[in-house]
Amino acid sequence: MSDTEEVEQYEDEEEAYEEEEEKPKFKPSAPKIPDGEKVDFDDIQKKRQNKDLVELQSLIDAHFECRKKEEEELIGLKDRIEKRR
C-alpha cells in the first residue's frame, strides 16, 4: 500500500468512528400516563419488585450452577494430581 492509500484508509476509519460516537444513544422515557385515569403506584411497585425478584433468583441460580461446575472441575483436578503422585 502506498502512503496516500494508507492516509485515505485512516481518514475513512476515523470518519466512521466519529459517526458512531455522534449517534444518539437510546434514552428510556417514562411511561405515559393517560389523562383522567387513576394510577396505582403500589401495584406498579409490586410488579417491579416481583420482576426484580425473578431476575435476582435466576442470577443466583446461574451463579450456583457455575460454582457447582467449578467445584466438580476442582475435585477432578485434585484427583488427577493425587493419581500422578
C-alpha positions in Angstrom: 0.0 0.0 0.0 1.3 3.5 -0.8 1.4 6.2 1.8 -1.6 8.1 0.2 -3.8 5.0 0.3 -2.9 4.4 4.0 -3.8 8.1 4.8 -7.1 7.8 2.9 -7.9 4.5 4.7 -7.0 6.1 8.1 -9.3 9.1 7.3 -12.2 6.8 6.3 -11.8 4.8 9.5 -11.6 8.0 11.6 -14.8 9.3 10.0 -16.6 6.1 10.6 -15.5 6.2 14.2 -16.7 9.8 14.6 -20.1 8.8 13.1 -20.5 6.1 15.7 -19.8 8.5 18.5 -22.3 11.0 17.2 -25.2 8.6 17.1 -27.6 9.4 20.0 -27.9 6.6 22.5 -31.2 5.2 23.4 -32.8 7.2 26.3 -35.6 5.4 28.1 -38.6 7.6 28.6 -41.1 7.5 31.4 -44.3 5.5 30.7 -47.1 7.6 29.5 -50.0 8.0 32.0 -53.4 8.5 30.3 -55.2 11.6 31.5 -58.1 11.1 33.9 -57.1 7.6 34.9 -56.2 6.7 38.5 -52.6 5.3 38.8 -52.0 2.6 41.4 -48.4 3.2 42.4 -48.5 0.4 44.9 -49.4 -2.1 42.1 -46.5 -0.7 39.9 -44.1 -1.1 42.8 -45.2 -4.7 43.5 -44.8 -5.6 39.8 -41.4 -4.1 39.7 -40.3 -5.9 42.9 -41.6 -9.2 41.5 -39.8 -8.7 38.3 -36.6 -7.8 40.1 -37.0 -10.8 42.4 -37.4 -13.2 39.5 -34.3 -11.7 37.8 -32.3 -12.0 41.0 -33.4 -15.6 41.6 -32.3 -16.5 38.0 -28.9 -14.8 38.6 -28.5 -16.6 41.9 -29.4 -20.0 40.3 -27.0 -19.4 37.4 -24.2 -18.4 39.8 -24.6 -21.5 41.9 -24.7 -23.8 38.9 -21.5 -22.2 37.7 -20.0 -22.7 41.2 -21.1 -26.3 41.2 -19.4 -27.0 37.9 -16.2 -25.2 39.0 -16.2 -27.3 42.2 -16.6 -30.5 40.2 -13.7 -29.5 38.0 -11.6 -28.7 41.0 -12.3 -32.0 42.6 -11.4 -33.7 39.3 -8.1 -31.8 39.1 -7.3 -32.7 42.7 -8.0 -36.4 42.0 -5.7 -36.3 38.9 -2.9 -34.7 40.9 -3.3 -37.4 43.6 -3.2 -40.2 40.9 0.0 -38.7 39.5 1.8 -38.9 42.8 
